[in-house]
Amino acid sequence: MYNIRYSIIKTICKDGFQLLKPVCITLCALCLFYLTACTNQPQSVATDIETPVSVRELKPTSSISQLYPTSGTAISLFSVDLNSEMSGLYKLQTNPRTGKPFKLNDAVKKGELIIRLEDKEYENNIQIESRTLQLEINEQEQVKQKELLSLGGSTETQIRNTEVQIINARYALANANLSLEKMNVIAPFDGVIVALPHYTPDVKVASNQPMVSIMNYSNLLVDVNFPESTIGYIQVNQPVFITHSISLPFDTLQGVISELSPAVSSETRTYKGKILISNSELKLRPGMFVKADVVLDHADDVIVIPKNVLLNQRNRKFVYVVERNLAVTRTILTGIEDEDNVEVIDGLYENDNLIIRGFETLRENSRVKVLR
């Protein structure tokens, strides 16, 4: 009885295994397929992805300057405040170019009469006419004495005496004219009227009262301080770019380092300098705050790239360029820098396609798609 049961069970197990064998093989094959697909799929996707980038074709035609920024207040190169030297009746003169009395912002020429003060009593005391006549009399007397000398009727001493009289008369007349000129307010140089206090015409004005202020600001000066670390980099006659955010938002004037002090302040560790600005079109005004960029170095016809595309790794500077639709790294040597750009001395060449956008996630030989 036991043997019969054992035989039946053995037969069932053998037949069941034969039935399940194909199912097990099929399940193993499916598992192997899915495992292989899961392993290979990411590599296939990574290989096929193209990163969109923007490029710039390089040309060695750019210019770049290395600048040192500073700032200061512009002052006029020629400036004067004229006061009355004598008292007198106020007479504002007529501008010959406008036909009207002088006013603020009028241009004046050197030697031009702007204001006259009149005082008849003072002018009479100067005795211009009598001193002029006395000089003429002395000159005539000298001529007469010279004629008599040729006839033997005069001496050398008498001739010398007439010369002394003529010299004294000339000095007296010159001093009288100088005294008369004190009644006039005259422009000492070409310039522009920047201050003109109001006085009622024909009213007596006391001496030492402000009359007019004149400036010539076709050239301006800016006093600046440089840190001692710039000694050796900043020199006299070095060019300077001048900007002003209000009056020169899109314009730049030219300047030059005109003076440098050899002494460094022990308190501020700076030394003084002066910048001369050419302002022939009067775009800047005296008293304005200006920004100045001293040109430390300059290069023309070089390859210049934006600073933001420059990558660093272990003291190595590199960028990405496109070669056959692949991103390739280029190690570069840089030169002059400004605020936004840098000169490339070595590593990049004409017609290279520099990647300027989309480089952040790239790796060596990454596939790229150039966006036009």
C-alpha positions as CSV (number, residue, x, y, z in Angstrom):
1,M,0.0,0.0,0.0
2,Y,2.8,2.4,0.9
3,N,4.7,1.6,-2.3
4,I,1.6,2.4,-4.4
5,R,1.2,5.9,-2.8
6,Y,4.9,6.7,-3.3
7,S,4.7,5.8,-6.9
8,I,1.7,8.0,-7.5
9,I,3.2,11.0,-5.8
10,K,6.5,10.6,-7.8
11,T,4.6,10.5,-11.0
12,I,2.6,13.6,-10.2
13,C,5.8,15.7,-9.3
14,K,7.6,14.6,-12.4
15,D,4.7,15.5,-14.6
16,G,4.2,18.9,-12.8
17,F,7.8,19.9,-13.2
18,Q,7.7,19.1,-16.9
19,L,4.6,21.3,-17.2
20,L,6.1,24.2,-15.2
21,K,9.5,24.1,-16.9
22,P,8.5,26.2,-20.0
23,V,6.8,28.8,-17.8
24,C,10.0,29.2,-15.6
25,I,12.2,29.6,-18.7
26,T,9.8,32.2,-20.1
27,L,9.8,34.2,-16.9
28,C,13.6,34.2,-16.7
29,A,13.9,35.5,-20.2
30,L,11.5,38.3,-19.6
31,C,13.3,39.4,-16.4
32,L,16.7,39.4,-18.3
33,F,15.2,41.5,-21.1
34,Y,13.8,44.1,-18.8
35,L,17.0,44.3,-16.7
36,T,19.0,44.8,-19.9
37,A,16.6,47.5,-21.2
38,C,16.7,49.4,-17.9
39,T,20.5,49.3,-17.8
40,N,21.0,50.5,-21.4
41,Q,18.3,53.1,-21.7
42,P,19.9,56.0,-19.8
43,Q,23.1,55.7,-21.8
44,S,21.3,55.8,-25.1
45,V,19.3,58.9,-24.0
46,A,22.4,60.8,-22.7
47,T,24.2,60.1,-26.0
48,D,21.4,61.5,-28.1
49,I,20.7,64.8,-26.2
50,E,21.9,68.0,-27.9
51,T,22.3,71.0,-25.6
52,P,21.1,74.2,-27.2
53,V,23.9,76.9,-27.2
54,S,24.6,80.4,-28.7
55,V,28.0,81.1,-30.2
56,R,30.0,84.1,-31.3
57,E,32.4,83.9,-34.2
58,L,35.7,85.5,-33.0
59,K,37.5,88.2,-34.9
60,P,40.7,89.9,-33.8
61,T,39.3,93.4,-34.4
62,S,38.3,94.5,-30.9
63,S,39.9,97.1,-28.6
64,I,40.2,96.9,-24.8
65,S,41.5,99.1,-22.1
66,Q,42.5,98.3,-18.6
67,L,41.1,101.2,-16.4
68,Y,41.6,102.5,-12.9
69,P,38.5,104.3,-11.7
70,T,38.5,107.5,-9.6
71,S,36.3,110.6,-9.2
72,G,36.4,114.2,-8.2
73,T,34.9,117.6,-8.7
74,A,35.6,119.6,-11.9
75,I,36.9,123.1,-11.5
76,S,37.6,125.7,-14.1
77,L,41.1,126.3,-15.3
78,F,40.6,130.1,-15.3
79,S,38.3,131.8,-12.8
80,V,38.1,135.3,-11.3
81,D,35.9,137.3,-9.0
82,L,36.1,141.0,-9.8
83,N,35.3,143.7,-7.2
84,S,35.0,147.5,-7.5
85,E,38.3,149.2,-6.8
86,M,36.7,152.7,-6.5
87,S,33.3,154.0,-5.6
88,G,31.1,155.5,-8.4
89,L,27.8,155.4,-10.3
90,Y,27.0,151.9,-11.6
91,K,27.0,151.7,-15.4
92,L,26.5,148.1,-16.8
93,Q,27.9,148.1,-20.4
94,T,26.3,146.8,-23.6
95,N,27.3,143.4,-25.0
96,P,28.5,144.2,-28.6
97,R,27.5,140.8,-29.7
98,T,23.9,141.0,-28.5
99,G,23.2,144.8,-28.4
100,K,21.8,144.3,-24.9
101,P,23.4,144.8,-21.4
102,F,25.6,142.0,-20.3
103,K,23.9,139.2,-18.4
104,L,24.6,135.8,-17.0
105,N,26.1,133.2,-19.4
106,D,27.2,135.9,-21.8
107,A,30.6,135.3,-23.4
108,V,33.2,138.0,-22.9
109,K,36.5,138.7,-24.6
110,K,39.8,139.6,-22.9
111,G,40.1,143.3,-22.3
112,E,36.3,143.9,-22.8
113,L,34.7,146.6,-20.6
114,I,31.8,145.0,-18.6
115,I,31.0,147.6,-16.0
116,R,32.0,151.3,-15.6
117,L,31.9,153.3,-12.4
118,E,31.6,157.1,-12.9
119,D,32.8,159.8,-10.5
120,K,33.4,163.1,-12.1
121,E,35.1,164.6,-9.1
122,Y,37.6,161.8,-9.0
123,E,38.2,162.0,-12.7
124,N,38.8,165.7,-12.5
125,N,41.4,165.2,-9.7
126,I,43.3,162.8,-11.9
127,Q,43.9,165.6,-14.4
128,I,44.3,163.5,-17.5
129,E,44.1,166.3,-20.0
130,S,46.6,168.6,-18.2
131,R,49.1,165.8,-17.8
132,T,48.8,164.9,-21.4
133,L,49.4,168.5,-22.4
134,Q,52.4,168.8,-20.1
135,L,54.0,165.8,-21.8
136,E,53.5,167.5,-25.2
137,I,55.1,170.7,-23.9
138,N,58.1,168.8,-22.6
139,E,58.6,167.0,-25.8
140,Q,58.4,170.3,-27.8
141,E,61.0,171.8,-25.4
142,Q,63.4,168.9,-26.1
143,V,63.1,169.5,-29.8
144,K,63.8,173.2,-29.4
145,Q,66.9,172.5,-27.2
146,K,68.3,170.1,-29.7
147,E,68.0,172.7,-32.5
148,L,69.7,175.3,-30.3
149,L,72.5,172.8,-29.5
150,S,73.3,172.5,-33.2
151,L,73.6,176.3,-33.4
152,G,75.7,176.5,-30.2
153,G,72.8,178.1,-28.2
154,S,72.3,175.1,-25.8
155,T,74.3,172.6,-23.8
156,E,74.1,168.8,-23.3
157,T,73.0,169.4,-19.7
158,Q,70.0,171.3,-20.9
159,I,69.1,168.5,-23.3
160,R,69.4,165.9,-20.4
161,N,67.1,168.1,-18.3
162,T,64.4,168.0,-21.0
163,E,64.7,164.2,-21.1
164,V,64.1,164.0,-17.3
165,Q,61.1,166.3,-17.7
166,I,59.7,164.1,-20.4
167,I,60.2,160.9,-18.4
168,N,58.5,162.5,-15.4
169,A,55.6,163.7,-17.5
170,R,55.1,160.2,-19.0
171,Y,55.1,158.6,-15.5
172,A,52.5,161.1,-14.3
173,L,50.3,160.5,-17.3
174,A,50.6,156.7,-16.9
175,N,49.7,156.9,-13.2
176,A,46.7,159.0,-14.1
177,N,45.5,156.5,-16.6
178,L,46.0,153.7,-14.1
179,S,43.9,155.6,-11.6
180,L,41.2,156.1,-14.2
181,E,41.2,152.4,-15.2
182,K,40.3,151.6,-11.6
183,M,36.8,152.9,-12.5
184,N,36.4,150.1,-15.1
185,V,35.7,146.4,-14.6
186,I,37.4,144.7,-17.5
187,A,37.5,140.9,-18.4
188,P,41.1,139.7,-17.8
189,F,40.6,136.7,-20.2
190,D,38.1,135.1,-22.6
191,G,35.3,133.5,-20.6
192,V,31.7,133.3,-19.6
193,I,29.9,135.5,-17.0
194,V,28.9,133.1,-14.2
195,A,27.9,135.7,-11.5
196,L,26.5,139.2,-12.0
197,P,25.1,140.9,-8.8
198,H,22.3,143.3,-9.5
199,Y,22.8,147.0,-8.9
200,T,20.4,149.8,-9.8
201,P,21.8,151.8,-12.7
202,D,23.3,155.2,-11.9
203,V,23.3,154.5,-8.2
204,K,26.6,155.0,-6.4
205,V,28.4,151.7,-5.5
206,A,31.0,151.6,-2.8
207,S,34.5,150.3,-3.4
208,N,35.3,146.6,-2.8
209,Q,31.9,145.4,-3.8
210,P,31.4,142.2,-5.9
211,M,30.9,143.2,-9.6
212,V,31.2,140.1,-11.8
213,S,32.6,136.6,-11.8
214,I,34.1,135.1,-15.0
215,M,35.1,131.6,-15.8
216,N,36.8,129.9,-18.8
217,Y,35.9,126.2,-18.5
218,S,36.9,125.0,-22.0
219,N,39.5,123.2,-20.0
220,L,38.7,121.8,-16.5
221,L,40.8,120.4,-13.7
222,V,39.9,117.5,-11.3
223,D,41.9,117.0,-8.1
224,V,42.1,113.3,-7.3
225,N,43.9,111.0,-4.8
226,F,45.5,107.7,-5.9
227,P,46.4,104.8,-3.6
228,E,50.1,104.1,-3.2
229,S,49.6,100.7,-4.8
230,T,49.2,102.5,-8.2
231,I,52.7,104.0,-8.1
232,G,54.4,102.7,-11.2
233,Y,51.1,102.3,-13.1
234,I,49.9,105.9,-13.2
235,Q,52.1,108.4,-15.0
236,V,51.9,112.0,-16.2
237,N,50.3,112.3,-19.7
238,Q,48.4,109.1,-19.3
239,P,45.0,109.3,-21.0
240,V,41.8,109.4,-19.0
241,F,38.1,108.8,-19.9
242,I,35.7,111.2,-18.3
243,T,32.0,110.5,-17.8
244,H,29.1,112.1,-15.9
245,S,25.8,110.3,-15.2
246,I,23.6,113.5,-15.7
247,S,25.1,115.6,-18.4
248,L,27.0,112.9,-20.2
249,P,24.9,109.7,-20.0
250,F,26.0,108.5,-23.4
251,D,29.2,110.5,-24.0
252,T,32.8,110.4,-22.9
253,L,35.3,113.2,-22.8
254,Q,39.0,112.9,-23.1
255,G,41.4,113.9,-20.3
256,V,45.0,113.4,-19.3
257,I,47.0,113.1,-16.1
258,S,48.6,116.6,-15.9
259,E,50.3,116.5,-12.5
260,L,51.3,113.9,-9.9
261,S,52.7,114.5,-6.4
262,P,55.8,112.5,-5.4
263,A,54.7,112.5,-1.7
264,V,52.4,109.8,-0.2
265,S,50.3,110.8,2.8
266,S,51.1,108.8,5.9
267,E,47.5,109.1,7.1
268,T,45.6,108.1,4.0
269,R,48.3,106.2,2.1
270,T,47.4,108.1,-1.0
271,Y,49.1,110.7,-3.2
272,K,47.6,113.7,-5.1
273,G,47.1,114.1,-8.8
274,K,45.4,116.4,-11.3
275,I,43.4,115.5,-14.4
276,L,43.1,118.0,-17.2
277,I,39.9,117.7,-19.2
278,S,39.3,119.0,-22.7
279,N,35.8,120.6,-22.6
280,S,35.7,122.7,-25.8
281,E,32.0,122.0,-26.3
282,L,31.3,123.0,-22.6
283,K,29.4,119.8,-21.9
284,L,30.7,119.7,-18.4
285,R,30.2,122.6,-16.0
286,P,32.5,123.7,-13.1
287,G,31.5,122.1,-9.8
288,M,30.1,118.9,-11.4
289,F,31.1,115.6,-9.9
290,V,32.7,113.4,-12.6
291,K,33.9,109.9,-12.9
292,A,37.4,109.4,-14.3
293,D,38.9,106.1,-15.7
294,V,42.7,106.3,-16.0
295,V,43.9,104.1,-18.9
296,L,46.6,101.8,-17.5
297,D,46.9,99.7,-20.6
298,H,45.4,99.5,-24.0
299,A,45.3,97.0,-26.9
300,D,43.8,97.2,-30.4
301,D,42.9,94.5,-32.9
302,V,42.8,91.7,-30.4
303,I,40.4,88.9,-29.5
304,V,38.1,90.0,-26.7
305,I,35.6,87.7,-24.9
306,P,33.0,88.4,-22.2
307,K,34.2,87.6,-18.7
308,N,31.1,85.6,-17.8
309,V,32.0,82.8,-20.2
310,L,35.4,82.3,-18.6
311,L,35.5,79.1,-16.4
312,N,38.2,78.3,-13.8
313,Q,39.3,74.9,-12.5
314,R,42.5,74.3,-10.5
315,N,44.1,77.6,-11.7
316,R,43.2,76.7,-15.3
317,K,41.1,79.2,-17.3
318,F,39.1,77.6,-20.1
319,V,36.1,78.2,-22.4
320,Y,34.0,76.1,-24.7
321,V,34.0,76.2,-28.5
322,V,32.0,74.3,-31.0
323,E,33.8,71.8,-33.2
324,R,31.7,69.4,-35.4
325,N,28.7,69.9,-33.2
326,L,30.6,69.0,-30.1
327,A,31.6,71.3,-27.2
328,V,35.3,71.3,-26.8
329,T,37.3,73.0,-24.0
330,R,40.1,75.4,-24.8
331,T,42.6,76.4,-22.1
332,I,43.3,80.2,-22.6
333,L,45.8,82.8,-21.5
334,T,44.3,86.2,-20.7
335,G,45.6,89.7,-20.8
336,I,44.0,93.1,-20.3
337,E,40.7,93.2,-18.5
338,D,38.0,95.8,-18.1
339,E,34.7,95.6,-16.2
340,D,33.0,93.2,-18.6
341,N,35.5,91.8,-21.0
342,V,39.0,90.2,-21.2
343,E,41.6,90.0,-23.8
344,V,42.7,86.5,-25.0
345,I,46.4,86.2,-25.7
346,D,46.5,82.5,-26.5
347,G,44.1,79.6,-26.9
348,L,41.5,81.1,-29.1
349,Y,41.8,82.0,-32.8
350,E,40.1,83.8,-35.6
351,N,36.8,82.2,-36.7
352,D,36.5,80.0,-33.6
353,N,32.9,79.6,-32.5
354,L,32.9,80.6,-28.8
355,I,29.9,79.3,-26.8
356,I,28.5,82.4,-25.0
357,R,25.2,80.9,-23.8
358,G,24.3,77.4,-22.6
359,F,27.9,76.5,-21.5
360,E,27.0,76.1,-17.8
361,T,26.0,72.4,-18.0
362,L,28.4,71.3,-20.8
363,R,31.1,68.6,-20.5
364,E,34.0,67.8,-22.8
365,N,32.6,66.5,-26.2
366,S,29.0,67.2,-25.2
367,R,26.7,67.3,-28.3
368,V,25.4,70.8,-28.9
369,K,22.8,72.4,-31.1
370,V,23.8,76.0,-32.2
371,L,20.9,78.4,-32.0
372,R,20.8,81.0,-34.8
